[in-house]
Amino acid sequence: MLDLLGDVAGRRIVDAGCGSGPLLADLEERGASVAGFDASPAMIRLARERLGAEADLEVADLTQPLPYDDEAFDDALAVLVLHYLEDWSRPLAELRRVLKPGGRLVVVVNHPVIPPVLYPELDYFATVPNEEEYDFDGVFATLTIWYRSLSAMSDSFTAEGFRILAISEPPVSPETPPELLPPSESDPTRFIGFIFFVLEAGS
């Protein structure tokens, strides 16, 4: 994410679904003016502990109108957020609204290659939900992820006035200790988890 954003000094950036705020902290260290929101009040409390009591943080839902003025930001981030939503039109429209013309939206979602590899019974060209079980350090949760094709993602972006500037498929860093990867992915060059889009808001 930081490599894709480049020099952020002096830029106003909002993180949609900011969680506990680690990315906001990194961007702030690099000179950006940051804001963030999350649907979880608990995550916003953690983000405020990380960023300080005066941090520009809100409890807000990406599927609803956002609490920001039009053209308020130079950049917006949606990292591992959109793939939990069936309909991308309203979230993308709201992110487009709060961006300045020419502003960037960086989106990270699960890679569309995952369903054909892990769930061959799913129709690749259909936008379909899939329940997946996760163990978060002993806390078990069922997450519903909406898989969609690469073309469906592209169509969603352009329909809301975005132009695709870049697509990135970063591998795991070579410095990643093998024990941090799933056993079947101990070779970092074989890991494909996420796809990154850099989008430009139209005039």
RAHU-V612043 format. One record per backbone hydrogen bond with DSSP energy under -0.5 kcal/mol. CO is the residue of the C=O (numbers start at 1). NH is the residue of the N-H. Records with the same first field share a line. If there is no record, write none. Layout:
CO->NH + NH
This chain:
1->5
2->6
6->8
8->11
11->13 + 33
12->74 + 75
13->35
14->16 + 77
15->17 + 18 + 37
16->79
18->21
21->25
22->26
23->27
24->28
25->29
26->30
27->32
28->31
31->10
32->34
33->13
34->56
35->15
36->58
37->17 + 18
38->60
39->41
40->44
41->45
42->46
43->47
44->48
45->49
46->50
47->51
48->52
52->55
55->57
56->36
58->38 + 60
61->64
66->68
69->72
73->100
74->104
75->14
76->106
77->16
78->80 + 108
81->84
82->85
83->146
86->88
88->92
89->93
90->94
91->95
92->96
93->97
94->98
95->99
96->99
97->71
98->72 + 73
100->103
103->201
104->76
105->107 + 199
106->78
107->197
108->80 + 81
109->195
111->114
112->116
113->117
114->118 + 119
115->119
119->122
122->124
123->126
126->128
128->147
130->145
132->143
134->136 + 141
135->137
136->139
138->140
139->136
141->134 + 143
143->132 + 145
145->130 + 147
147->128
149->153
150->154
151->155
152->156
153->157
154->158
155->159
156->160
157->160 + 162
158->161
161->202
163->165 + 200
166->198
168->196
173->176
177->180
178->181
182->185
183->186
186->188
187->190
188->172 + 191
190->192
193->111
195->109
196->168
197->107 + 199
198->165 + 166
199->105
200->163
201->102
